[in-house]
Amino acid sequence: MLGFGQPFGGVMQTAFVVEDVHASIAHFQKDCAAGPFFLLDHFLGPDQFYRGAPSTADVMIAMGFIGHMQVELIQPLDGNPSVYRETIEKRGYGFHHFGIACEDVEAELPAYLSRGYRLAFKAAVPTGGSVAYLEGGTAAAPGFLELIPATPGMDAHFTAMWQASQAWDGSDPVRPFI
């Protein structure tokens, strides 16, 4: 069990691609009782691969909690090809992926691929390891699945965000990504 109350192998995150991350934060805070949100102004790592090729897409990311569920808001900052631009072009803004906490993404990946998923995006993350976005390509599996490496750094980082949400009084609604 992760420190913020979600099990390994289960959905711990729901993510949306948004046009305006600040407007989306305001919506989730006002209408869904989520917050505070932690904002990363730019996420453009050197080890990103989109559909097998190096990726240079830059995004702004905000994360907050509704109960034990993490909400991720992703705003593309450029027109470069990405899983985010692809979603906007196919379906518009809105749901993007479910995030699944994995003890070892590389060990879990073959099982998903054997069930028909395809790797669409992979990127190193600051808390250790690499995330992998998978697509099922069917109406039963809209959006992507993101395999998230549940490293000790990730658990500590996300647990601190969740703890901030427990007694949140509405003050300091958008904070730096911790």
C-alpha positions as CSV (number, residue, x, y, z in Angstrom):
1,M,0.0,0.0,0.0
2,L,1.3,3.5,-0.9
3,G,1.5,6.1,1.8
4,F,-1.5,8.0,0.3
5,G,-3.8,5.0,0.6
6,Q,-3.7,3.4,-2.9
7,P,-2.6,-0.2,-3.6
8,F,0.2,-1.2,-5.9
9,G,-1.3,-2.3,-9.3
10,G,-4.5,-0.3,-8.8
11,V,-5.6,3.0,-10.3
12,M,-4.1,5.8,-8.2
13,Q,-4.4,8.7,-10.7
14,T,-7.0,10.1,-13.1
15,A,-5.5,12.6,-15.7
16,F,-7.0,15.1,-18.0
17,V,-5.4,17.1,-20.9
18,V,-6.6,20.7,-20.4
19,E,-6.5,23.9,-22.4
20,D,-5.8,26.1,-19.4
21,V,-4.4,24.5,-16.3
22,H,-5.2,27.4,-14.0
23,A,-8.9,27.4,-15.0
24,S,-9.0,23.6,-14.6
25,I,-7.4,23.9,-11.1
26,A,-10.1,26.4,-10.2
27,H,-12.8,24.0,-11.4
28,F,-11.5,21.0,-9.5
29,Q,-11.1,23.1,-6.3
30,K,-14.5,24.8,-6.5
31,D,-16.7,22.0,-7.9
32,C,-14.8,18.8,-6.8
33,A,-13.3,19.8,-3.4
34,A,-9.8,18.9,-4.7
35,G,-6.7,20.7,-3.6
36,P,-4.3,22.1,-3.0
37,F,-2.7,21.6,-6.4
38,F,1.1,21.4,-7.0
39,L,2.2,23.0,-10.2
40,L,5.2,22.1,-12.4
41,D,5.5,24.9,-15.0
42,H,7.5,22.8,-17.5
43,F,8.1,19.1,-17.9
44,L,10.4,18.4,-20.8
45,G,12.9,15.7,-19.9
46,P,15.8,14.5,-22.0
47,D,14.6,10.9,-22.1
48,Q,11.1,11.2,-23.6
49,F,10.0,8.9,-26.5
50,Y,6.7,9.3,-28.3
51,R,5.8,6.4,-30.6
52,G,9.5,5.2,-30.6
53,A,11.1,8.6,-31.5
54,P,12.6,11.2,-29.3
55,S,10.0,13.7,-28.1
56,T,10.5,17.4,-27.4
57,A,6.9,18.2,-26.3
58,D,6.8,20.5,-23.3
59,V,3.8,20.4,-20.9
60,M,2.7,22.1,-17.7
61,I,1.5,19.7,-15.0
62,A,-0.6,20.2,-11.9
63,M,-1.4,17.5,-9.3
64,G,-3.9,17.4,-6.4
65,F,-6.0,14.9,-4.5
66,I,-9.7,14.2,-4.2
67,G,-9.7,11.8,-1.2
68,H,-7.1,9.1,-2.0
69,M,-7.3,9.7,-5.8
70,Q,-4.7,11.9,-7.4
71,V,-5.9,14.2,-10.2
72,E,-3.3,15.2,-12.8
73,L,-4.0,18.2,-15.2
74,I,-1.8,18.4,-18.2
75,Q,-1.6,21.5,-20.5
76,P,0.5,21.2,-23.7
77,L,2.8,24.2,-24.0
78,D,3.8,23.7,-27.7
79,G,2.6,22.1,-30.9
80,N,5.1,19.3,-30.9
81,P,3.8,15.8,-31.4
82,S,2.8,14.1,-28.2
83,V,0.3,11.8,-26.6
84,Y,-1.4,15.0,-25.3
85,R,-1.7,16.7,-28.7
86,E,-2.8,13.4,-30.2
87,T,-5.6,13.2,-27.7
88,I,-6.7,16.8,-28.3
89,E,-6.8,16.1,-32.1
90,K,-8.8,12.8,-31.7
91,R,-11.2,13.7,-28.9
92,G,-10.6,17.2,-27.7
93,Y,-9.7,18.2,-24.2
94,G,-10.7,16.0,-21.3
95,F,-9.9,12.5,-20.0
96,H,-6.4,11.4,-20.9
97,H,-5.3,8.4,-18.8
98,F,-5.6,6.3,-15.6
99,G,-2.3,6.0,-13.7
100,I,-1.4,2.6,-12.2
101,A,1.3,2.4,-9.5
102,C,3.8,-0.4,-10.3
103,E,6.6,-1.6,-8.2
104,D,8.6,-2.2,-11.4
105,V,7.3,-0.7,-14.7
106,E,9.8,-2.6,-16.8
107,A,8.7,-5.9,-15.3
108,E,5.0,-5.1,-15.7
109,L,5.2,-3.8,-19.3
110,P,5.5,-7.2,-21.1
111,A,2.2,-8.4,-19.5
112,Y,0.3,-5.4,-20.8
113,L,1.9,-5.7,-24.2
114,S,0.9,-9.4,-24.4
115,R,-2.7,-8.4,-23.7
116,G,-2.7,-6.1,-26.8
117,Y,-1.6,-2.8,-25.4
118,R,0.9,-0.7,-27.4
119,L,3.6,1.6,-26.0
120,A,2.9,5.2,-27.0
121,F,5.1,7.2,-24.7
122,K,7.9,6.7,-22.3
123,A,9.7,9.3,-20.1
124,A,12.1,9.4,-17.2
125,V,10.6,11.1,-14.1
126,P,12.3,13.0,-11.3
127,T,11.2,10.6,-8.6
128,G,13.0,7.7,-10.3
129,G,12.4,5.3,-13.1
130,S,10.3,5.9,-16.3
131,V,6.6,6.1,-16.8
132,A,5.0,4.2,-19.8
133,Y,1.8,5.3,-21.5
134,L,0.0,2.4,-23.1
135,E,-3.0,2.4,-25.5
136,G,-5.5,-0.3,-25.8
137,G,-7.0,1.1,-29.0
138,T,-10.6,-0.1,-28.4
139,A,-13.8,1.7,-27.3
140,A,-13.6,-0.4,-24.1
141,A,-10.3,1.3,-23.3
142,P,-10.6,5.0,-24.1
143,G,-7.5,7.0,-23.3
144,F,-4.2,5.6,-22.1
145,L,-3.0,3.7,-19.1
146,E,0.1,5.1,-17.5
147,L,2.4,2.7,-15.6
148,I,3.9,4.8,-12.8
149,P,7.1,3.6,-11.0
150,A,6.2,3.5,-7.3
151,T,9.7,4.3,-6.1
152,P,10.3,5.4,-2.5
153,G,10.8,8.9,-4.0
154,M,7.4,8.8,-5.8
155,D,5.6,7.5,-2.7
156,A,7.1,10.2,-0.4
157,H,6.4,13.0,-3.0
158,F,2.8,12.0,-3.6
159,T,2.1,11.2,0.0
160,A,3.2,14.7,1.0
161,M,0.8,16.1,-1.6
162,W,-2.0,13.9,-0.2
163,Q,-1.2,14.9,3.4
164,A,-1.4,18.6,2.3
165,S,-5.0,17.9,1.1
166,Q,-6.1,16.3,4.4
167,A,-6.6,19.5,6.4
168,W,-6.6,21.9,3.5
169,D,-8.5,25.1,4.4
170,G,-8.5,26.6,0.9
171,S,-5.4,28.8,1.5
172,D,-2.4,28.7,-0.8
173,P,-4.4,26.8,-3.5
174,V,-1.6,26.5,-6.1
175,R,1.8,25.5,-4.8
176,P,5.2,24.8,-6.3
177,F,5.7,21.1,-7.3
178,I,7.3,19.6,-4.2
